[in-house]
Amino acid sequence: MIKFCRLVAIVLFCGTCYSAICSEHIFIDHALTRYANISVSIKDMVTGDTIACHRPNHVVPPASTMKLLTTATVLEVFGEDHRFSTFIEYSGVIENGVLYGDIYIKGGGDPTLGNLEDGQNCLSVWTREIHRAGIKSIKGKVVADMSLYDADAINSYWVWGDIGNYYAPGIFSLAYMDNTMNIQLKSGPIGTVAKVIKTVPEVPGVVFENHIRCTEIDYDGAYVHGMPYNNCRYLVGSIPSNLGVFGVKGDIPNPGLLLAQHLTNTLRANDIGVEQEAGYISEANHVKRTLIYENLSLPLKEIVRRTNMYSVNLYAEMLFRNLGCLISTPSTIHNSEMFVRQFWKNRGIDLSSCVLHDGSGLSPQSVMSANTFLQLLTYMKGSKNAEAFYQSLPVSGESGTLRTFLDGTPLSGRVHAKSGTIMGTRNYAGYITLPNGKEWVFAILINSANGKSRKIMQVIENYLLDVYQTNQ
């Protein structure tokens, strides 16, 4: 493709791919990327001139760069100040302070509800509001209503090795504590099986089939497998030996139920009796309810910032599912995909060459091209949500998932971009600001490279630095 660009420059007398000529050896002569699936495009933001290219319309699994499409869409649809609602409701009647019915926590797609960064202050607020509604005891139970999304909590295009780990949790319309539990293990001598001590938070009923061994490795090589709603978690892999307590993160099997259990405990601790144990529903029951309190999420721009800065799959997937709600409820993965395609088609960005199986990029079967990313990024630069989108992106050598990318180089602090990594894949897409004030928009997508992610990143760094130096 680089030679093709050179030919275009000669035949059409257009120098728009000239920098790729001197940079071609970095990809096609490197042992890691010589036979890889690659799509690259770098353009001047103002003129649209191509600075460098390599099969720019070739589709490649985007990994977490897919989050650019998801977060751009929700910002454009809902606006940066939008907040998602969680509703506290009751069914039945209140007589003399006694609720003859149930308390419902109706999920509205807030991915940050009770999250690990901001704490569980919502429980005390809800308890106060329930008391203010005149409820002093409850003859029924607290019910988590997760009916806004369909019951297909795991994407069928995700791979088994991911499902059950903290980065691939079940996706419900009620999230809680980032849908993550820390499984604390006792690390022992080499060759022994690590002992499960406890989980944080404690998840009632969870059981472990544990095969994690203590070995000579110096990193976390443990994995958690399990399905939504099912309390059994299968632990495999290895952890360092003789390190005392060692934490491994997995998903919470049913975060809505855990939230209902925690609210039940909080009510009881504040002298509001709850007669029955907590429950959940995944299908709407159409029971008549009365609103007690509407809990609002963080502003969308902050959710988008956390999604892109730290590449949070849970947040991206819930934002993606919330788009599907605009077609019908319960939201489905298919409806979410349909909405995204039609939305951008109406704005002149054709996604027909793309495969969109999820909102986070965890599916290795999703594909996009470098040029499609450039169309999206260019559009967002002129959007009313441009600043919120731009500020959500990690900065090279400084923040988020780009903290080590290009650190100590002339491009440190000059790249605002989203990275994407799955096995054999390393991608980057975003913006580059030059010292002279010019701005480039770029996407570099590399799949099926023959090497570790860190080594692939170094190849990409060398390529970008070469293009940058050539165009000084």
N, C-alpha and C positions, 0 to 999 in steps of 0.2 A: 504493500500500500504506500510506503514511503517513496518507492521508486515511481509509483503511479503519480504521486503528488509532484515529483520532480518533472515528470513528463508533461503534466498539466501546466506547470510553470513555464516550460520551454515552448509548448505548442500555443498556449493562449497568451503568452507574454505577461503572465500574472505571477507575481512573486509572493502570493499569499501563503505558500507552504514552504518557503525557503528555509526556515529554521529547522524543520523536520529533516531536511537533507543531512545536516551535520549531526543530528541527534539520532539518526536511524540505528546506528550501531548499538545504542544502549539497549534497545529492545530485541532486535533481530539477531544480534551477535552474542547476547548473554545466555548462558546455559540455563538459567532459571526461566526465561521468558521466550526463548527461541521458538517453541512450539505451542505457546499459550494462546488462549482466545483473548484478543486485545481489541479495545475500541478507545480511541483517543481523539479529542478535539479541543483546541485552544483558540479562542477568538478575541479580537479587540472588541470591548463592550460597545464602543461608540460607532466605529466604522463597520464592524461586522467582518473585517478582514480576518482570514484564517492565519493564525500564527504558526500552528503545527497541527498535523493530523495523522492518523493511522487507522484506517478502516472506521471512520467516524459513525457510519450507519450500521455497523455490525452490532448485533445484540449480545449482551453479556449479563450473567447474573449480577444484579446490583448490590446484593447484600444490604448493609444498613444505609447505603446512599438512597435506597428506596424511601427512607424517612423524609427526604427532601420533597418528594411528590406528595406524601401524606400530609406533612405539616404545611406545605404551601396551599394545599387544597382546603384544609380546615380554616386557615387564616383568611383565605378569600371568601369562603362560604359563611363563616360565623363572625369574623371580625376579631381583632386582637383583644378586645375587652370582654368577649363573651365568657360566661360562666356556666358550667353544667350544674344541674340541680339534682340533689338527693332529697326525697320527700319522706318525712316522718308522718304517718297516717294511723288512724285507728278504725277498726270495724266494730259493729255492735253499738251499744249505748253505755252512757256513764250515768250511774245512779248512786247518789250519796258517796261520791268519790271512788266508786268501784266501776271499773271497766269490764263489762260483760262482752268481751270480744278480744281482738288481738291488736297488737302494735305492729305496724308494717314499716320496714325500711325499704322504700322503693328506689331501686337503682336507676340513675339517669346518665350513666356513662362518665362519671368523674373518675379519672384514673389516679388522682392524687388523694383520694379519701383516706384519712387515717394513715397517711404514708409515713415512712420511717424518718423522713427529714423534718416533718412538721408536727409529728406526734398525734395522739388520739384525743385531742381536746374536744372533738365532736361528741364524744360519749357524754361528757359532763354537760355540754350545751343541750343535747337532746333530752337528757334526764331532767334538766331544769324546765324545758319547754313542755314536757309531758306532765310535770307537776303543775305547771301554770294552767294547763288544760283542765285541771281539776281531777286528775287521776292520781289516786293514792294507793290503789292496788289493782292488779290485773288478773282476772279469772282465766284468761287465755294465755297466750305466749307472744314472744317477739318473733316475727317472721321476716326473713330476708326475701324480698321480691326481686328476682333477677330475670324478669320476663321481657325486658326491653330488647335483649339480644336473644336469638334462638339458642337452643340447648347444645349446639355444636361448638363447645368451648375450646376445642383444639382443632387447628387447621389441618386438614388431611394431607396437605402438601408439605408439612413439616416432617423432619426425619425423626425416627424413634430415639436416636441417640441424644436429641435435644429435649424432648418432651419430659417434663417433670423437673428439669433444672430451673433455677431462678430466672434465667433469661428466656425461657419458653414456657411460661405458666399458662394455666387455663385462662381464657378471656371471658369474663362475665360482666354484666352491666353494673355489678357492684364489685369494685375493687376494695381491698383493705390491706394496709401495711405493705403496699407494693406487691401483694400476693406472694410474699417471700418469707420463708422460715429459715433460720440459721440452725443447722443440725450440728450440735457440739459433740465432738468425738474425743475419746482419750487415746492419744497416740502412744504406742508401746514399742517394744523391741522389734527389730527387723523380722519379718515373717509372720508376726502375729496379726490377728484381726482386730481392727480398731473397735473400741467399745462406744456405743451411743450413750451419752450421758443425759442429754435433754434437748429440747428444741426451744428456740426463742423466736416468736412467741410459743407458748405451750399450745399444742393443737390437740384437743380431746379426741381420743380414739385412733390417732395415727399410729401405725405399726411399721416396722422396718424389717425387710429381708436384707441383712447386712453382710456384704462380702468385701468391704474395704480393707485392704491390707496395708500394713506399715512397711515401707521399703526404704531404699537408700536415696530416693528422689528428694529434691529440695523445692518442689512446687506442689500445688494442688492438682492431683491427677484423679480426683474422685468425681463420680457422676451420679445423679439421682434420676431414676426413671419411675414414672407413674402416670395415671390418667386422672382427669378431673372427676370430682365427686367420690373417688375411691381413696380410702385412707391408707392403703398399702403403698409403701415406697421402697423400691429396690435400689440398694446402694452397691455400687461396684467401683473398681479402680483402686488407686493407692494414694497414700499421703506420706509425708516425711515421718520417719520413726523418731521415737523418744523426744517429742516436742510438747508433751503435756496435752493441754486442751487445744484442739484444732477444729476450726469451724468450716463447714461445707454448706453452701446455700442451695436450697431446693424450693419448689413451689408449695404454696398452701393449697391442699386439695379442693377445699370449698371455702373461699374467702368470705362469701356472703354469710354462710352459716357461722363462721368464726366471729364475724362482726355482730350477728344477732346474739350469739352466746356472750360476747363481751358487754353488749348493751344490757342483757338480762342481768349479768353480774353487777353492773354499775347501778342499775335500778334497785336491786335488792340491797346493795351497800348503802343506798340513800333512802332506805325505809319505804320503798315502793315495791310491795310484794308482787311477784310474778308466779302464778300457780304452776304453769307448765314449762317444760324445757323448750329452748329455742328451736326453730325450724326454718325451712326455706321452700320457695317455689321457683321453678324455672319456666312455668307456663302461667299466663295471666288467669286468675281465678274469677275476675269480674265481680268480686264481693264489693258492695257499697262501702266506701271509706270516707272519712273526714280528715282533712289536712290539719296537722298540728304545726308543722315547721318545715320550711324549705331551706335546706343547707346548700350554700353556693360554693362552688369550687374556686380555686385560684383563677385569676384571669388567664385566658387562653394563651396570651403571649408568654406567660411564665411557664405554662405546661409545655408549649412548643420549645421554649429555651431548654428546659430540662430534657426533653425528648431528644433534641439534636446534640446538645452539649455532651450528654453522657450516654447517648445511644440507648435509650430505654425502650426495649421491645414492647413491654406491657403498655406504656403510654401510647406508642405508635399504633398498636393494634386496637386499642379502645377508641382512639381518634378515628381510625379507619372504620370501625363498626358504627360509630356515631353518624358517619356520612350515610351509611346504608339506611339509617332510620328515616332519612329524608325521602326515601322511596316508599318504604312500608315498615311496619313493625309486626312481629319482632324482626330486628335487623339481621341480615345474613351476610356472609362473606361475598356471595354472588351479587347482592344488591349494592354492597359497598364498591365493588369493582365496577359495576355498571354506572354508578353515579360518578365515580372519578373519571372514567372514560368520556362520558357525555359532557361533563363539566368542562374539561379541557378541550374537547372537540369544538365546543361553542366559542372557545377563545383562541382558536386557530392552532392548537397543539394536537397533532394527530398521534394517538397512542396505539394505533392499529398494529404496529410492529412489536409492541411490548406485550409481555405476559405478566399479569398482575394477580398473584395468588394471595397476597397479604399486604399489610401496611408497613411492616417492619423490615422486610427483606430477608427474613429468616428462611423462607422457602428457597431452596437452590434451583427450583424450576422457574422462578420469575426471571424475566430478562428485560433489559432496556439498553439503548445505545447511548453513546457519548453525545451525539447531536440532539437527542431527545432531552437529555439533561440540560444542554446549553439553551434550548428553546425555553424550558421551564425557568431556568435561572435568569435568563434575559427578561422574560415576562415579569418575574417577581421584582426585578430591579426597578421597574416602572410602576409597581403596584402601590396603593395607599398603605399596604402592610409591609412595604419594603424594609423599613427599619427594624420592625419586630422580627422579620425573617432573617435579616442579615445578622442581627445581634444574637440570634439563637445559635449561630454557627461557631464551632471551636476555632481558635486562632493558632496558627502554626507556632510551635515552640513556647506557647503560653498557657493554653487552657483546654479543658475537656479531653476528648480523644485525640487531639492533635498536639498535646503537650510536648511530646518528644519528636514530632514530625518536623523536619527541617530546622531543628533547634541548633543554634550556633552557626547558621548559614545566612547569607544575604537575604533569604526569603523568610527568615524567622520574623513573625509578627506581621507578615504581609499577605498571608493566605487565610481567608475565612472559608472553611469548607467542611463538608461532612465526609467522614471516612466510612468504609464498609469492609468488614472482614468475615468471611466464613472459610472453611478449609479450602486451601488452594486459590483463594480469591482475595485480592486487595484492591480497593477502589477509593478514589477521591473525586469530589465534585464541588465546585464553589467558585470563589472569586480571588484574583490576585491583584494587589495594588502595587504599582511600580513607583520608584522614587520620583519619577517625573510627573506623577499624578494620573497616568494612564491606568486603565483597569482592564484586566482580562477576565473572561469567563472560561472555565475549563472543566473537563471531565476526563479522568484516566481510569479505565476499567480493565483489570487483568484477572482472568479466570484460568484455572487449570495450570497454573505455573508450577514448576517442579522445584519447590523449596519451601522453607518456612516463611511465615508471614513477615517476620522482621526483615528477612533478606529481600523479599519482594518490595517492601517499603523502601529499602535503600536504593533499589533499581529505579523506583519512581522518583525518589528524591534527586538522584543523579540526572534523570531525564529533565525534570523541571528546572534544575539549576543550569543545565546545558542550554535549554531553550531560553531561559532568562538571560544568561550571559551573551548568547548570540544576538539577542534583540536589545541589548543595552544601547 
